[in-house]
């Protein structure tokens, strides 16, 4: 049986390499593997469903014992191909192997002309017919090995050429670069504006879009819910936010993709500031923290769906991170509601966008998100009033607009704020 399995493995490898553009990779591990064992790894980062394939002749008991090795190897390969998409397809020819799914690994047992699971059949419809028995197994193996050697050289050359073209593009984490560039430009703009118009950093931040409940309520400047995320008045605040964003965005983008990671961050900033609008008075708030907590929430969902919380050391590290961030959020001058709102938004969006989540989870999360959005919208209209007024700040802002030769805007800021503050 083992001799047949070794032939089937080579036939299967040839199929994946020739027809499906997979590359065979060598794996070095501390896990003890008998040289006589069948153990092959194939990679195709362009396959959205099964970018990594493992071929063996293990039974279920051996598979269970090798799970840590499988997870560690798959993790190393994913770091090389810079992708968290799809699942690992683990194929065994052993009679003692069964079909089942665990975390992000799809296990199947394969025999010539046998039925396979539908997700595998959808990606590889010919998979059960490409393996077959022959009379002279050794001759057939030598022939396939020769063909694979030629194919391997050709595939490696092609992959190297494509990698060189894509390296620069893939090396850029757009979900970090976009907010980082915007935040740095806005920060520079605030500093220059403060000097040019001889005003305070606080006034400059308001002009550049900081969260300010008075102007959202009186002038309906709802854009501040988003723009406040890119406003920073302190270089240390900006530096620490960008450092935290980089650590999380790089991981999130590999799993959720560039566009979804950016969407998670933008929506989390908005939801975080809406929570501040509902729960706090007339304060001024700035910073990317709500978006960063949103990405963190989405990463929590990714870790849970991939089974990482089953690893005690990983679980302890995540709990320590959550604990530290809760402590930071409770410190004076830090917006707890902004952080909490962004975190909850990230969790909801993570469940909606997760690639290996069930359809029912995505649908239920979407329904809950819509209900949450309606509730927050209603509460925004209900809790928009405030008692803390800052007429001195409002007057200074109007004076700045006068210096900018925007007299109509300056007059509007004076009259509308005064009218609102004096209302019964």
C-alpha positions in Angstrom: 0.0 0.0 0.0 2.8 2.4 0.9 4.4 1.8 -2.6 1.1 2.6 -4.3 0.7 5.6 -2.1 4.1 7.0 -3.1 3.1 6.6 -6.8 -0.2 8.3 -6.2 1.6 11.1 -4.4 3.9 11.7 -7.4 0.9 11.5 -9.8 -1.0 14.1 -7.7 2.1 16.4 -7.5 2.4 16.3 -11.2 -1.3 17.2 -11.6 -1.0 20.1 -9.2 2.2 21.5 -10.7 1.3 21.1 -14.4 -2.4 21.8 -14.4 -2.8 24.0 -11.4 0.5 25.9 -11.3 1.5 24.8 -7.8 5.1 24.9 -6.7 6.7 22.1 -4.6 8.5 23.5 -1.5 10.9 21.8 0.9 10.1 22.0 4.6 12.7 21.7 7.4 11.3 21.1 10.8 12.2 19.8 14.3 9.3 17.4 14.0 10.6 13.8 13.6 9.6 12.4 10.2 10.8 9.1 8.9 12.5 9.4 5.5 10.3 6.6 4.2 7.2 8.6 5.0 5.3 10.5 2.3 5.4 14.2 3.1 5.1 16.8 0.3 4.1 20.5 0.4 2.8 22.5 -2.5 2.0 26.2 -2.8 0.0 28.4 -5.1 -0.6 31.8 -3.6 -3.1 32.7 -6.4 -5.5 29.9 -5.4 -8.0 31.7 -3.1 -9.4 28.5 -1.6 -6.4 26.2 -1.1 -3.1 28.1 -1.4 -1.2 25.4 0.5 -1.5 21.6 0.0 0.0 18.9 2.2 0.2 15.3 0.8 0.9 12.3 3.1 -0.1 8.8 3.9 -1.1 9.5 7.5 -4.0 8.0 9.4 -6.2 10.2 11.6 -4.2 9.5 14.7 -1.0 10.5 13.1 -2.6 13.6 11.6 -3.7 14.6 15.1 -0.2 14.2 16.5 1.2 16.2 13.6 -1.2 19.1 13.9 1.3 21.4 15.6 3.9 20.6 12.9 1.2 21.2 10.2 0.1 24.5 11.7 3.7 25.8 12.2 4.7 24.8 8.6 1.6 26.4 7.1 2.3 29.6 9.2 5.9 29.8 7.8 4.6 29.3 4.2 1.9 31.9 4.7 4.5 34.4 5.9 6.6 33.7 2.8 3.6 34.1 0.4 2.3 37.1 2.5 -1.3 35.8 2.6 -3.7 34.5 5.2 -6.3 33.7 2.6 -7.8 30.2 2.1 -7.3 26.9 3.9 -4.7 24.2 4.0 -5.7 21.1 2.0 -4.3 18.0 3.7 -4.5 14.9 1.5 -3.9 11.4 2.7 -4.1 8.0 0.9 -4.3 6.0 4.2 -7.4 3.8 4.8 -7.4 5.1 8.3 -7.9 8.7 7.3 -11.2 10.5 7.1 -12.7 13.7 5.8 -13.1 16.5 8.3 -12.3 20.2 8.9 -10.4 21.7 11.7 -9.6 25.4 12.1 -8.3 26.4 8.6 -7.3 22.9 7.5 -9.4 20.7 5.3 -8.5 17.0 5.7 -9.5 14.5 3.0 -8.8 10.8 2.2 -8.1 10.2 -1.5 -8.3 7.0 -3.5 -8.5 6.4 -7.2 -12.0 7.3 -8.5 -13.5 8.0 -5.1 -15.8 10.9 -4.2 -14.3 13.9 -2.5 -15.8 16.8 -0.6 -17.6 19.5 -2.7 -15.3 22.4 -1.8 -12.3 20.3 -3.0 -14.2 19.1 -6.0 -15.0 22.7 -6.9 -11.3 23.7 -7.0 -10.0 20.4 -8.4 -12.7 18.5 -10.3 -10.3 15.9 -11.7 -8.5 15.2 -8.4 -9.8 11.6 -7.9 -9.0 10.6 -11.5 -5.4 11.7 -11.8 -4.2 9.0 -9.5 -4.2 5.4 -10.9 -2.5 2.0 -10.5 0.1 0.6 -13.0 1.9 -2.7 -13.3 5.4 -1.4 -13.0 5.3 1.1 -10.2 9.0 1.9 -10.0 9.3 2.7 -13.7 6.3 4.9 -13.6 7.7 6.7 -10.6 11.0 7.3 -12.3 9.2 8.7 -15.3 7.1 11.1 -13.3 10.1 12.2 -11.2 12.0 13.1 -14.4 9.0 15.1 -15.6 8.6 16.8 -12.3 12.3 17.8 -12.2 11.9 19.7 -15.5 8.6 21.2 -14.4 10.0 22.3 -11.1 12.9 24.2 -12.8 10.5 25.9 -15.2 8.0 26.8 -12.5 10.7 28.2 -10.2 12.0 30.4 -13.0 8.5 31.7 -13.8 7.7 32.3 -10.1 11.0 34.1 -9.5 10.2 36.5 -12.4 6.7 37.2 -11.2 7.9 37.6 -7.6 10.4 40.3 -8.7 7.5 42.2 -10.4 5.2 41.9 -7.4 7.6 42.3 -4.5 7.4 46.1 -4.4 3.6 46.2 -4.6 3.1 43.4 -2.1 5.7 44.9 0.3 3.5 48.0 0.7 0.8 47.8 3.3 -1.8 50.1 1.9 -4.0 49.9 5.0 -1.1 51.4 6.9 0.3 53.8 4.3 -2.9 55.5 3.4 -3.9 56.6 6.9 -0.2 57.2 7.8 0.4 59.6 4.9 -2.9 61.4 5.5 -2.2 61.8 9.2 1.4 63.0 8.7 0.3 65.6 6.0 -2.5 66.8 8.3 -0.1 67.0 11.2 2.3 69.1 9.2 -0.6 71.2 8.0 -1.7 71.9 11.6 1.8 73.0 12.6 2.2 75.3 9.7 -1.3 76.7 10.1 -0.7 77.4 13.8 2.4 79.5 12.9 1.0 81.3 9.9 -2.2 82.4 11.7 -0.7 82.8 15.1 -3.2 80.6 16.9 -3.3 77.6 19.2 -2.8 73.9 18.3 -6.4 73.3 19.5 -7.8 75.9 17.1 -5.7 74.6 14.3 -7.0 71.0 15.0 -10.6 72.2 14.9 -10.0 73.9 11.6 -8.5 70.7 10.2 -11.4 68.5 11.2 -11.0 67.5 14.8 -14.1 66.1 16.6 -16.0 69.0 18.2 -19.5 68.2 19.3 -20.6 71.9 19.1 -19.9 72.2 15.4 -21.3 68.8 14.6 -24.6 69.7 16.4 -24.9 73.4 15.3 -23.4 73.2 11.8 -24.1 69.5 11.1 -20.4 68.9 10.3 -20.8 65.1 10.4 -17.5 64.7 8.4 -15.7 65.3 11.7 -16.7 61.8 12.8 -14.2 60.5 10.2 -11.7 63.4 9.8 -11.0 63.5 13.5 -9.2 60.1 13.1 -6.4 61.7 11.0 -5.9 64.8 13.2 -3.0 64.7 15.8 -1.6 67.7 17.7 1.3 65.8 19.3 4.2 64.1 17.5 4.3 61.4 20.2 0.6 60.8 19.8 1.0 60.4 16.1 4.1 58.2 16.4 2.6 55.8 18.9 -0.7 55.5 16.9 1.2 54.8 13.7 3.4 52.3 15.4 0.3 50.4 16.7 -1.4 50.7 13.4 1.5 49.2 11.5 1.7 46.2 13.8 -1.9 45.4 13.3 -2.6 46.5 9.7 0.1 44.3 8.3 -1.5 41.2 9.8 -5.1 42.2 9.1 -4.3 43.1 5.5 -3.0 39.6 4.8 -6.2 38.1 5.9 -8.9 40.6 5.1 -7.2 42.3 2.2 -6.4 45.9 1.6 -9.8 47.3 0.9 -11.6 45.6 3.7 -8.9 46.5 6.2 -9.2 50.1 5.2 -13.0 49.9 5.4 -12.8 48.4 8.9 -10.5 51.2 10.0 -12.6 54.0 8.5 -15.9 52.7 9.9 -14.4 52.0 13.3 -13.2 55.6 13.5 -16.7 56.9 12.6 -18.5 54.5 15.1 -16.0 55.3 17.8 -16.6 59.1 17.4 -20.3 58.6 17.3 -20.1 56.8 20.6 -18.1 59.8 22.0 -20.9 62.1 20.6 -23.6 60.1 22.4 -21.8 59.5 25.7 -19.7 62.6 26.3 -20.3 66.3 26.4 -18.9 69.0 24.3 -15.3 67.8 24.1 -12.6 67.9 21.4 -11.1 64.6 20.3 -8.4 63.6 17.8 -6.5 60.5 16.8 -6.6 57.1 15.0 -7.2 55.1 18.2 -10.8 54.2 17.3 -9.7 52.8 13.9 -6.7 50.9 15.5 -9.1 49.3 18.1 -11.4 48.4 15.2 -8.6 46.5 13.4 -7.7 44.9 16.7 -11.3 43.7 17.1 -11.2 42.3 13.6 -8.0 40.5 14.4 -9.6 38.9 17.5 -12.2 37.4 15.2 -9.6 36.1 12.8 -7.6 34.5 15.7 -10.8 32.9 17.0 -11.9 31.5 13.7 -8.4 30.1 13.0 -8.3 28.3 16.3 -5.4 30.3 17.8 -7.2 30.7 21.1 -6.8 27.0 21.7 -3.1 27.7 22.2 -2.6 28.7 25.9 0.5 30.9 25.3 -1.3 32.8 22.5 -4.4 33.1 24.6 -2.5 34.6 27.5 -0.7 37.1 25.2 -4.0 38.3 23.8 -5.6 38.7 27.2 -2.5 40.7 28.4 -2.9 43.0 25.4 -6.6 43.5 26.0 -5.9 44.2 29.7 -3.2 46.8 28.9 -5.4 48.5 26.4 -8.3 48.7 28.9 -6.0 50.3 31.4 -4.8 52.8 28.8 -8.4 53.6 27.8 -9.2 54.4 31.5 -6.4 57.0 31.8 -7.3 60.7 31.9 -7.5 62.4 28.5 -8.2 59.1 26.7 -11.5 58.4 25.1 -12.8 55.1 26.5 -16.0 55.3 24.4 -14.1 56.0 21.3 -11.9 53.0 21.9 -14.8 50.8 22.8 -17.0 51.9 19.9 -14.2 51.2 17.4 -13.4 47.8 19.0 -17.1 46.7 18.8 -17.3 47.9 15.2 -14.1 46.0 14.3 -15.6 42.8 15.8 -18.8 43.1 13.9 -17.0 43.8 10.6 -14.5 41.1 11.3 -17.3 38.5 11.5 -18.9 39.9 8.3 -15.6 39.9 6.3 -13.9 36.8 7.6 -13.1 34.4 4.9 -13.5 31.2 6.9 -16.6 32.2 8.8 -19.9 30.4 8.2 -22.6 32.0 6.0 -25.0 32.1 9.0 -22.4 34.0 11.1 -21.9 36.6 8.4 -25.6 37.1 7.9 -26.4 37.4 11.6 -23.5 39.8 12.1 -24.7 41.9 9.2 -28.2 42.1 10.7 -26.8 43.0 14.2 -24.6 45.7 12.6 -27.6 47.2 10.8 -29.6 47.2 14.1 -26.6 48.7 15.9 -26.3 51.4 13.2 -30.0 52.3 13.6 -29.7 52.5 17.4 -26.6 54.7 17.2 -28.3 56.9 14.7 -31.3 57.4 16.9 -29.2 58.0 20.0 -27.2 60.6 18.1 -30.3 62.7 17.5 -31.5 62.1 21.1 -28.3 62.9 22.9 -26.9 65.7 20.7 -27.5 68.5 23.2 -24.8 69.6 25.7 -24.3 72.1 28.5 -20.5 72.8 28.2 -20.0 75.9 26.0 -16.7 77.4 24.8 -17.6 80.8 23.3 -14.0 81.9 23.6 -12.9 79.1 21.3 -15.7 79.7 18.9 -14.9 83.4 18.7 -11.2 82.6 18.0 -12.2 80.2 15.2 -14.4 83.0 13.6 -11.4 85.4 13.8 -9.2 82.8 12.0 -11.8 82.7 9.2 -11.7 86.5 9.0 -7.9 86.4 8.7 -8.5 83.9 5.8 -10.8 86.5 4.1 -13.8 84.3 4.7 -16.0 86.9 6.3 -19.3 85.2 5.6 -18.1 82.0 7.3 -16.8 84.0 10.2 -20.1 85.8 10.7 -22.0 82.5 10.5 -19.9 81.0 13.2 -20.5 83.9 15.5 -24.2 84.2 14.9 -25.2 80.5 14.8 -23.2 79.5 17.9 -24.5 82.5 19.8 -28.1 81.7 18.8 -27.6 78.0 19.9 -26.1 78.9 23.2 -28.8 81.4 24.1 -31.8 79.2 23.1 -34.3 78.4 25.8 
